[in-house]
Amino acid sequence: GFELMHDILMMRNEEYRYHVRLNEQLIQRNLANAASLRSEYTIPVVVHVIHTGSDVGEGENISDQQIIDAIAYTNQLFKADPASGFSGPDIGLELQLAKRTPDCRPTNGIVRWDFSSNTAYVDNGINIESSAGVNELVVKGDTRWSNKDYYNIWIVNKIDGADGTSGSFTAGYAYFPGASEEVDGTVLLATQLVSGSTTLGHEIGHALNLYHTFQGDAAGGLNNLSCPVNDDCNTDGDRVCDTDPHVRSIFTCNKDETNECTGNPLGDVITNHMDYSSCSEEFTQGQKDRMLTALTTLRPGLVSSLGTFEPPQVPADPICTPIVENVDNSFGMGPYKVVFNTLDASSGTYTTEGAYVDRVCTQGTTVQPGESYTIEVYTDLNEQKVRVFIDFNNNGDFSETGELVFSSNAIGKPQIHSGSIAIPDNP
């Protein structure tokens, strides 16, 4: 389903098209640093089970254990565990079910939503190609958690009326970074989230900017497949140089079969997780580099998210209430990114997220007394002043001596307000 949904948005949604193109430039610019990235990254996930009133463990209302087992299998896929039949490089990714909600309540990362009153959903699920069922926004609108702090996975009964038990069906789909928060995430049929299925790993690949290995083979339409253009492997096809261009291979797992696009045997491309074959076994080093670059460059909030940690003592409520004026302006006011130590958190502006966003439960970093750390606050469009406070004694009062830790009146637009914050010896 990725190819269909991606192509639709590329044609119809100017903002998505802009972000996909901009993000590709950012990935290409940062790929050179892939070797210096950490060896392990954890992605906090929340699984939304959209059921039709059946008991837990029946039908699409799949059990907690089935979800846990499917995620564990996907983590074996990312680890390239040979005991599970996988090969290739260890990607260095692990999916973990969230342990805290956005408002600091404990959770097991699995949320169940009863859609039994929605007849269209009960009968046909989500629609992507047909008119039957409901638009994905109906399901995602009231259920999603912030995609800056969690990766959302929706488990549905059907897509276009098919549940995945027989005939042709869409197993699931995901979006590239750059999709709006309203739709970003993965949708999977309940029948496909099982241990032994590589579908979730395939969709997470898309979520981290991997195209299909056969990207571009349908330039003439699905009824006229041909070899993808591959003049420059960095910018053509799947934008990965260690995956040969080929035509999608749904019905073969024969590595010795000739690749009509290269004249050589199909080889490992036929077992790549981003092909459509039934013998999915591996990612390549080039795909690993692209995925981790996309994660750290385009989804950095997932790296610094606190979603996988047990809820802590909740910090004191601020004594002062922020005074915000012009909340309805459309001039891009407010910071859109803050980098501090290991924290790399992005947000929208006034018009997209409101004037004040409390993310104390989902984003944070640990600093040491007596050390100094770089601070970067990104603002856009208009010249803006920046103030950063740290409530060292956790009493909710930010006006105390020493708690204003950074000021910037730098002019220019867009602007990166940068400097250093020194942590006191006895904060």
N, C-alpha and C positions, 0 to 999 in steps of 0.2 A: 503493500500500500504506500510505501514511502514515495516511490517514483511518481505515482499519480498525485498525491497531495502536494509534494514538492513542486511539481510542474504547474499545478493549478495556482499555487501561491506565486510562483515566479511570473506567471502571466497576469495575474489579477491584483496582486498586492505589491504596490510600489515600495512600501517600507520593508517588507520581507526581501524583495529583490535587491534593494540597496544594502541591507545588512549581510546577505549571503555574499555579495560581491566584495564588500568591505572586509568581511571576516576572512575571505579567501586571501586577500592581500596581507592581513595580519598573520595568518597561519604561515604563508610563504616567507614572510619576513622573520618569523620566530622559529622556523623549523631548524635553522642552523644551531639553535641552542638546545635542541631536543636531548642531546647526549648529557647535558648538565642537569636535567630534571631529576627529581627524586625517583626512587625505584618503586615506591608504593604510594598509591592514592586511594582514599576511601570516599565513596560517593553515597551520601545519605539518601535513601529512597523511601517514599511512602506509596503503598499499594492501596488503591481505591477499588474495592469490589462493588461493582454496580449490579445488584441482584434484583430478582423479580419476586421476592417474598419467600423463596424456598429456605429451608433450614440450612444452617452452616454445614458445609460438607456435601451438600446436594446440588446437582446441576451447576449453574454458573456461580453459585455462592460457595466457591471452593474453600477448603479448610485452610487454617493457618499453616498446618504442617505441609500441605501441598505447595503453598507459597514459599515457605522456608526452604523446602527441598529444591524447588526450581531455582531459587536465588543461589543456593549453595552450588548447584550444578553449573550455573552461569559463571560463578566465581572460579570453578575448576576450568572452565573454558578460557577465561582471561588468564589464568595461571598456566595454561597450556599443559595441564596435568596429563601425562601419558597414560596413567591408570584409568582415565576416563575416555581414552581414545583421541586425545588432542595432541597437537605438536606445534612447532613454531616457537617464537619468543614469548617469555612471560610478559604480559602486557603491563603488569604492575597496577592493576585496577581491582578493587573489591567493592561490591555493592553491599551496603549494610542497611537493614531496616532501621528507621528512625526510632530513637528512644525518648525524644522529647517533642512536644508539639510546638507550634510557633508561639504559644502563650505559656510555655514552661510547664505543661502538664505531662506526666509520664504516658508513654504510648508504646505499643509493640510495632508501630509502623504500618499496621493494617487497619484500614477504616472501611466499614461496610455501609452502603447506602441503598435504601430500599426504593426502587423505582417501579414497584408493582402497580402504582396508580397511573403510570404513563403507558397507555395501551400501545402507542406506536413503538415505544422502546421494547415492551414485552414481546411484541410480535416480530419485530425486525431489527432491534438493536440500534446501533449507530449507522447512519448512511454516509457513504462517500461517493458511490457511483450511481446509486438508485435514489428514488424519491421516497422509498419506504423507510421507516425508522425515523430517528431524530438526528438533527445536526449535533455534532460533537460538542458545541457550546452549551447545549441543554444539559449534557452530562458533566462537563468540566466546570461550568460557571460557578456552581455553589460548592464544589467538592475540592477544588485544587488548593494546594498549599503553595507558598511562594516558590517559584522556580529558581530564585536566586539562592535559596537555602536548602532546597530539597529537589530531588528528581522525582516527578510524578509518573506513576504507572497506573493506568486504568484498565481493569479487567471487566470485559463486557460479555454479554450473552451471545450477541450476533453482530456481524458487520454485513450490511446489505442483505439481511435476512438469512445469512448462512452462519452456522455455529461451528464449522470446522470438523464435523463428524463424517461428512460424505460430500461427494461432488467437488466442484471447484469453489474456492473461498479465499478471502483475504485473511491471512493469519494475524496481521497487525501492521502498525505503522508508527513512525516517529518523525520528529521534525529536527532539522538542523538548528544550531544556535542562531538566533536572529528572528525566530518565530515569536509572535507576541506571547506574553505570559498567559493570555486567555486560552491558547491551544497547545503550548509547548509541553512535551512529554511523550510517552509511549502509550498506545492503545493496543491491547492484546485480547484475542479471544480467550475465554476461560479454558477452553480445551487445549490451548497451546502453551499455557504456563504450567509446564510439568517438567520434572526431572527427566533428562534425556532429550529435551527439545532445545535446539540452539536458536530458536526464534528471538528470545529476549536478548541474547548476545548480539545477534544481527542488528536489532533495533537500537541497542546502545551504541553500536558502531555508527549508525546514522546520527544519533544524538551527539556524537563527538566528531561530526563532519566527515565521515567516510561515505563515499559514494559506492554504488555497486561496482564490482570489478569490470563489468561489461558496460559501464556508463558510456552512453553515446551510440549504442548499437541500434537504437530505435529512432534514429534521426529521420528515417523515412517512414515511421509508423510501425506499430507492433506487428503488422502483417508483412513488413518488408525489412526484416532485420539485416544489418550489414556490419562490417567491421568498424569499430569506432576510430575516429581520427586520432592519430598518435604522433603528430609531428614533434611535440614537446611533452614528454611524460609528466612534467611538473605542472602543466596547465591544461592538458588535454585528458580526455577519458576520466579515470577516477583520481587523477592528480597524484598518483603514487607510482614510483618508477620501478619497483620490484614486483609489480603485478602486470603480467602481459595483457595487452588488449585482446579481447575475445568476444564472441557472441554468446549471450546467456545460455547456460547449459542446464536445462531442467531435467533432461531424461538420461543423462550419462554420468558415470563416475569413472570412466575409463581414462586414466592419465596418459595412456599411450595413443589415444585418438589424436589425429592431427588438428592443430589449431589453425583454422583457415586464415587467421589474421597474421600469423607469423611463419607458418610452414613448419613449425616445430611441434613436438608433442604438447598437449594441453598441460601436462605436468600438474604442479601443485595449485595452479589457479582454479582447477576444477574442484578442489577441496577447500577453497577459501570460504571463510564465514560470510563474505559479502557477495558470493555467487548465489545462484538459485538452486544448485544441485542438492541432492539428498545426502551427500557425504561430507558435510561440513566438518572441518578438522582444525583450521588454523587461520591466524592472521600473519602478516609478514612484518618484518622490522620497519619497513616504510609506513605501513598502516599504524603500527604502534607509535611511531614518532608523530604521526599526524593526529592520532587520538589524544595523546598526552599534551601536545601543543594546543589543541583545541580546548581541552579541559582547563589548562592553566591560563590560557589567553582569553577564551570566550566564555567560560563558565567558572571563573575563579571563586565565586561565592560557594560553590560546592566543595572546594578544597578547604576553605576556612570555616565552613559551617560547623556549628556545634550540635547539629541534629542527631548525631550518633552517640552523644554522651547523655548520661542520666541527668535529669533536671537538677540544677544546683540550688543553693539558697538564692532566692530571687532578690536582686539588688533593690535598695530602697527606692520608693517612688520619688521623683524629683519634687522638691519643695516648691520650685517655681514652675509655672506652666509656660512653655514657649509662646511668645507673642508673635504671630505671623500675620503679615498684611499682604494684600493682593494675592490671595490664595487662588483666584480664578485666572491669573494672568497666563498667557501662553508664550512666555518669553524664555522658557528653559531655566527658571531660577532654581537654585539649590544645587548641592553637590551631587554628582552622578557616580562618583567612584572615590573610595577612601582606601589607601594602602598604608598599613602600619604594622611593622614587624611581619608576622605570617598572615595578618588580616589583609584580604583583598576583596572588598565588598562593593558591589555595584547597586545602584538604585535608579529609579526614575526621577523625574523632576516634579514640581508642584502639580502640574496638570495631569501626570500619570499616576502618582502615588499619594498625593496629598502633601500637606506642608510639613507634617511631622511623622516620622516612621520610627517606631520603637523595635529594634532588632536585638535587644539585649539577650534574648534567649536563643538566638540562632546564629549570631556572629560574635567572635571574640578572639583574643590572642593572649598569650602569657608573656609578661615582661619581668625582668629581674631588677631588684634595687641596685642603684648605683650605675646602671647601664643606660646608654643612649640609643635611640631608635629613630630611623628616618620616618617622616610623615609626608604623605602626598595626598592632597585633596584636589579633585578634578572638578572644575566648573565649566560651564559652556555659555555661549552666546553673549551674555552680558558681563560687564566687569562686576565682580562680587568680592565682598570681604569675608574672611573665614576666621572663625574662632574655634579652638578645640579645648575641651575641658576633660579632666579625669577626676572622678569622685573617689579619691584615694581612701577615704575613711567610710565610704558607703553609707552616708547619712542622708543622701538626697539633696544636699546643699552644695551647689557648684560654685558658690560665690566666695568660698573660703580661700585664704592665702595659699598660693602655690598650686591651685587646681585649674587655673587658666594656663595651659601648657604650650599653646601655640597660637600665634596671630599672624595674619597675612592680609595686607591691603594691596597686594600686587595687582597691577592693572594689565589689561590685555584680555583678549577673548579669542578662542578658548584659552583657559589658563590652568596650569598645574601649580598649585600652592604647595611648595615643598620646603622642608626644613628638618630640624631634629628635635626630639623630645627627650629630655633627661629625666630619668626616674630617680626620685630622691633616695638617699641611703636608708631612710626610715619613713616610707610613705604612709 
